[in-house]
Amino acid sequence: MKKVVVGLSGGVDSSTAAAILHHQGYEVIGLTLWLMKGKGQCCSEGMIDAAELCEQLGVPHQVVDIRDLFQTHIVDYLVTGYSAGITPLPCSQCNKTVKFGPMVQYAREELGCDRIATGHYARISYDEATGRYQLLRAVDRNKDQSYFLYDLSQDLLAATIFPLGELEKTDTRRIATEYGLKTADKPESQDLCLVESNGSMRAFLDKYLAPKTGDIVDVTGKILGQHDGVHHYTIGQRKGLGIAAAEPLYVIELDAENNKVVVGDRTKVTQPECTVGRVNWVSIAEPSTPIHAQVQIRYRSTATPVTVIPLENSRVRLVFDEPQFSITPGQAAVWYDGEKVLGGGIIEQFS
Ligand SMILES: Nc1ncnc2c1ncn2[C@@H]1O[C@H](COP(=O)(O)OP(=O)(O)OP(=O)(O)O)[C@@H](O)[C@H]1O
C-alpha cells in the first residue's frame, strides 16, 4: 500500500486531505508539528483535533515538537525584520523551513515514507520535457495558496501531494461532511497564525520589542508627528498615522537606523521597479535573459504584467508595465505564467 504522511493542523482542510487519501487507499500517517505555545491552531487545541481525526479514521498520529525551529526561523525572523524597518512575510518561510522541510525529513528518516500531503490549495504537475516539477494555482482561485509556496525546492515538490488543489472550498466542506469528519464545521482561520494567537501583529511584536518614540517626518525632514516604534508601521500605510494633512499621506520609508517614519503623497510610494533577492525558480530553470510574466507583490494583489530581469546571486530586477503602489520590502514577489508559478523571492529594501 502507498504510504503518505499528512500534515494535520486540526483544521477542516488538512482533515479532508487526510480523509481523501485514506479513502483512496493510501496508508495515512497523521503528523502534527507543534509550532508554538498557547491556544489555537498549531498549538495544543489543533493537536487534539488532529488526534481525534486520526482516531476517527483509524490511522496513527504523531506529534513532533519543533517549537525551537519555529522560534528561530519565524518568531526571531519577524522580530528582527520589523525592528529593521521591513515587513517580513512569515508564511513562505514557514512552509519551506518549518513545515515541508522537516515533514519530508521526518517522513523519510523516521517513517520510511517518501510522500507527504497537506491541505494547501495549490497543484503540482511534472513536466516531462524539462524534468521539473511545476507549481500551479489552485482551481479555487479565491483559496489559492501558491503565492506562499513559491520557495519550495524541486525535491520538496517531488515529495508532496496537494489533495485539495482541484477542489473548490465548498467541495472540501461537503466532502468533510459526507465523511462525517469531526472538523467539518470548524471555522476558517482568518489570519496569520501568529496574529490569531496574539490578537494582532502589534500585540505579537509588543511582546518582543519595547516602544521607541521617534519622529514622523516628510521628505524634507519636517516633523509632522510622533510614532512609538518603526516596527508598528509598514510601507504604504495610510491609516493610524495620527497626522492631519491636506492630502492623504502614506508611509514611504521606515528609517530604523534613525528611528524615523517618513511619509509622503501617493506618488512617492508608487514605483516602476524593484529588486528581489533569495529567488527560487520553480516551474522553469533560471533563465539567462529577461522574461515576461505576471507578478503578485502581495498575497491578495492582482497579478500584473512585469519583465523579470535575472541578476547575479539569486536576485532579479522586476520592471512593471505599470508602476506599482506600496511595494513592501520583506514581502514576497511571485511571478507567474498564467496559472504556473515561475519563481519568486523577497522584495529588497530600496531607499
Ligand atoms: N502544525 C502543523 N502541523 C502539520 N501540518 C500543518 C500544520 N499547520 C499547517 N499544516 C499543513 O499546512 C496546510 C496549510 O496550512 P494553513 O495554516 O494554511 O491552514 P488552513 O488552510 O487553515 O488549513 P487547515 O484547515 O487544515 O487548518 C494545512 O492544511 C496542513 O496540511
The ligand as an SDF file (V2000), in Angstrom:
LIG
                    3D

 31 33  0  0  0  0  0  0  0  0999 V2000
    1.1000   22.4690   12.7660 N   0  0  0  0  0  0  0  0  0  0  0  0
    1.0070   21.8030   11.6220 C   0  0  0  0  0  0  0  0  0  0  0  0
    1.4350   20.5290   11.5390 N   0  0  0  0  0  0  0  0  0  0  0  0
    1.3510   19.8380   10.3750 C   0  0  0  0  0  0  0  0  0  0  0  0
    0.8390   20.3490    9.2560 N   0  0  0  0  0  0  0  0  0  0  0  0
    0.3900   21.6170    9.2840 C   0  0  0  0  0  0  0  0  0  0  0  0
    0.4390   22.4090   10.4640 C   0  0  0  0  0  0  0  0  0  0  0  0
   -0.0880   23.6210   10.1850 N   0  0  0  0  0  0  0  0  0  0  0  0
   -0.4450   23.5860    8.8950 C   0  0  0  0  0  0  0  0  0  0  0  0
   -0.1600   22.3880    8.3420 N   0  0  0  0  0  0  0  0  0  0  0  0
   -0.4440   21.9370    6.9530 C   0  0  0  0  0  0  0  0  0  0  0  0
   -0.4060   23.0590    6.1020 O   0  0  0  0  0  0  0  0  0  0  0  0
   -1.6750   23.2300    5.4580 C   0  0  0  0  0  0  0  0  0  0  0  0
   -1.9890   24.7000    5.2610 C   0  0  0  0  0  0  0  0  0  0  0  0
   -1.9040   25.3440    6.4800 O   0  0  0  0  0  0  0  0  0  0  0  0
   -2.6940   26.6870    6.7760 P   0  0  0  0  0  0  0  0  0  0  0  0
   -2.1030   27.2440    8.0100 O   0  0  0  0  0  0  0  0  0  0  0  0
   -2.7580   27.4770    5.5430 O   0  0  0  0  0  0  0  0  0  0  0  0
   -4.0990   26.1180    7.2260 O   0  0  0  0  0  0  0  0  0  0  0  0
   -5.5280   26.1160    6.6260 P   0  0  0  0  0  0  0  0  0  0  0  0
   -5.5860   26.4820    5.1880 O   0  0  0  0  0  0  0  0  0  0  0  0
   -6.3680   26.8540    7.5790 O   0  0  0  0  0  0  0  0  0  0  0  0
   -5.7920   24.5470    6.6960 O   0  0  0  0  0  0  0  0  0  0  0  0
   -6.4790   23.7150    7.8260 P   0  0  0  0  0  0  0  0  0  0  0  0
   -7.9660   23.9000    7.6030 O   0  0  0  0  0  0  0  0  0  0  0  0
   -6.0190   22.3260    7.5840 O   0  0  0  0  0  0  0  0  0  0  0  0
   -6.0060   24.2910    9.1470 O   0  0  0  0  0  0  0  0  0  0  0  0
   -2.6590   22.5160    6.3600 C   0  0  0  0  0  0  0  0  0  0  0  0
   -3.8040   22.1140    5.6350 O   0  0  0  0  0  0  0  0  0  0  0  0
   -1.8330   21.3520    6.8790 C   0  0  0  0  0  0  0  0  0  0  0  0
   -1.8240   20.2840    5.9660 O   0  0  0  0  0  0  0  0  0  0  0  0
  1  2  1  0
  2  3  1  0
  2  7  2  0
  3  4  2  0
  4  5  1  0
  5  6  2  0
  6  7  1  0
  6 10  1  0
  7  8  1  0
  8  9  2  0
  9 10  1  0
 10 11  1  0
 11 12  1  0
 11 30  1  0
 12 13  1  0
 13 14  1  0
 13 28  1  0
 14 15  1  0
 15 16  1  0
 16 17  2  0
 16 18  1  0
 16 19  1  0
 19 20  1  0
 20 21  2  0
 20 22  1  0
 20 23  1  0
 23 24  1  0
 24 25  2  0
 24 26  1  0
 24 27  1  0
 28 29  1  0
 28 30  1  0
 30 31  1  0
M  END
$$$$
